[in-house]
Amino acid sequence: MAYLYTIRLEKLQYYAYHGVHQKEKECGNHFQVDVAITLQTEHPIETLSQTVDYVQVAEIIENIMTGNSTDLLETLAHNIIENVYRVCNVLPVQKILVKVSKFNPPIKQICQISSVELEKQY
């Protein structure tokens, strides 16, 4: 019998300086990140060593979001997945799903959020 666990961190909030336009890099914007990590195990998870340490995952995401400016949300999502997987690769990871959202993107239409969702299966 297999168990599928999905460990989520939802609505992580950051103020950061990502974007294509120079004004975005100078003034910054509000961002939100959601991540879901799915594990498949043969036995129920009973200790932290058998699962994802979400404190460590949150620190990785914070470092990426508050680090160097990145032009694209797609790049941020990719960097988050790759770095999270590096600390989880000893676990039976099935997939990682990340959604990166930018509030009030710089377009002429009224738009509350633009976002990119990326899923990688292992």
C-alpha positions as CSV (number, residue, x, y, z in Angstrom):
1,M,0.0,0.0,0.0
2,A,1.3,3.4,-0.9
3,Y,0.7,6.7,0.9
4,L,0.7,10.0,-0.9
5,Y,1.4,13.0,1.3
6,T,1.3,16.6,0.0
7,I,3.1,19.1,2.2
8,R,2.1,22.7,1.4
9,L,3.2,26.2,2.3
10,E,0.5,28.6,1.2
11,K,0.5,32.4,0.7
12,L,4.1,33.1,1.7
13,Q,4.3,36.9,1.3
14,Y,7.3,39.0,0.2
15,Y,8.2,42.5,-1.0
16,A,10.8,42.1,-3.7
17,Y,12.3,43.7,-6.8
18,H,11.5,41.2,-9.6
19,G,10.3,42.2,-13.1
20,V,11.3,43.0,-16.6
21,H,10.7,46.8,-16.3
22,Q,13.3,49.0,-14.6
23,K,10.6,50.6,-12.4
24,E,9.8,47.2,-11.0
25,K,13.4,46.7,-10.2
26,E,13.6,50.1,-8.4
27,C,10.2,50.3,-6.7
28,G,9.5,46.6,-6.0
29,N,6.2,44.9,-5.6
30,H,4.3,42.4,-3.4
31,F,4.7,38.7,-4.3
32,Q,3.1,35.5,-3.0
33,V,4.4,32.0,-3.2
34,D,2.6,28.7,-2.8
35,V,4.5,25.4,-2.9
36,A,3.3,21.8,-2.6
37,I,5.6,18.9,-2.3
38,T,4.2,15.4,-2.8
39,L,5.8,12.3,-1.3
40,Q,5.0,8.7,-1.9
41,T,5.8,6.4,1.0
42,E,5.3,2.7,1.7
43,H,4.6,3.4,5.4
44,P,3.0,6.2,7.3
45,I,5.3,9.2,8.1
46,E,6.1,9.3,11.8
47,T,9.2,11.4,12.1
48,L,10.6,14.7,10.7
49,S,13.4,12.8,9.0
50,Q,10.8,11.0,6.9
51,T,9.1,14.2,5.6
52,V,9.8,17.7,4.4
53,D,11.1,20.2,6.8
54,Y,8.8,23.1,5.8
55,V,10.9,25.6,7.9
56,Q,13.9,24.8,5.7
57,V,11.7,25.1,2.6
58,A,10.4,28.5,3.7
59,E,14.0,29.7,4.2
60,I,15.0,28.6,0.7
61,I,12.0,30.4,-0.8
62,E,12.7,33.5,1.2
63,N,16.3,33.6,0.0
64,I,15.3,33.3,-3.6
65,M,12.5,35.9,-3.3
66,T,14.5,38.5,-1.4
67,G,17.7,37.8,-3.3
68,N,18.9,39.1,-6.7
69,S,16.3,40.7,-9.0
70,T,14.9,38.2,-11.6
71,D,13.1,39.3,-14.7
72,L,10.5,36.5,-15.0
73,L,8.1,34.8,-12.6
74,E,8.9,31.6,-14.6
75,T,12.6,31.9,-13.5
76,L,11.6,32.4,-9.9
77,A,9.4,29.3,-10.0
78,H,12.1,27.2,-11.6
79,N,14.7,28.3,-9.1
80,I,12.4,27.6,-6.2
81,I,11.7,24.0,-7.4
82,E,15.3,23.2,-8.1
83,N,16.5,24.5,-4.7
84,V,13.7,22.9,-2.8
85,Y,14.4,19.5,-4.5
86,R,18.0,19.7,-3.5
87,V,17.1,19.5,0.2
88,C,14.3,17.0,-0.4
89,N,16.1,14.6,-2.8
90,V,16.7,12.0,-0.1
91,L,12.9,11.7,0.2
92,P,10.5,9.9,-2.1
93,V,9.5,13.1,-3.9
94,Q,6.9,12.5,-6.6
95,K,6.4,16.1,-7.6
96,I,6.8,19.7,-6.6
97,L,4.3,22.4,-7.6
98,V,5.1,26.1,-7.2
99,K,2.9,29.1,-7.9
100,V,4.5,32.6,-7.9
101,S,2.1,35.6,-8.0
102,K,2.8,39.3,-8.5
103,F,0.3,41.8,-7.1
104,N,-0.8,44.7,-9.3
105,P,1.4,43.9,-12.3
106,P,2.4,47.0,-14.4
107,I,-0.1,46.8,-17.2
108,K,-2.7,49.4,-18.2
109,Q,-5.7,47.2,-17.4
110,I,-6.8,46.6,-13.8
111,C,-5.3,43.4,-12.8
112,Q,-4.9,42.3,-9.1
113,I,-2.5,39.4,-9.7
114,S,-0.4,37.8,-12.4
115,S,1.0,34.4,-11.7
116,V,3.0,31.5,-13.0
117,E,2.5,27.9,-11.9
118,L,5.2,25.3,-12.5
119,E,5.1,21.6,-11.7
120,K,8.0,19.2,-11.9
121,Q,7.5,15.4,-11.6
122,Y,10.3,13.1,-10.4
